[in-house]
Amino acid sequence: MKDASRLPYWPRAMSEDMAAAYAGGISVTTLRREVAEGRAPRPHHISGRRVVWFIEELDAWLDQIKGGNANKPSEVKQTPNSWAAAAAAATGKSRGQRRSPLR
């Protein structure tokens, strides 16, 4: 999203690029990294391939950063999502497993 500052309001459920813009104008890549490292709230699948971030969870994450707790895991309730499952399936790993260095 190029110019999110012109929005009259922020919707309750945001697309990935809008969520990144809402979170201080960070890049989508940074948002994805923060989600992968467990610091940012995970997206929710609301129908089919539609993935959204809820404004309340983004607000809680930003408040946590403002409070100086940026390195602590998010207190927002995380729900399982298909991104983590797809990443695990693509790499042949399940959560918490590491690939052998001998491969």
C-alpha angles and dihedrals in degrees: 000000000000103000111018091154089079094062112116090216139354115250119235092241117042136192119239096264092045092049090052091050091047091051092068099293096293119162122263088244091057091048090051091049092049090050092047091050092049097246099107126052116268121245123253126228106225100174135350107323095341109125123185142173118220117232093227092059092046090050091051090050093049091047088052091052090047089053091057096253096114094131096051120091116264117270090210112111107259119211124201113262137189094245091072091043092049092049091049092048092048093053096037091240133117121213113298097013124118128206116249114256088223093071 
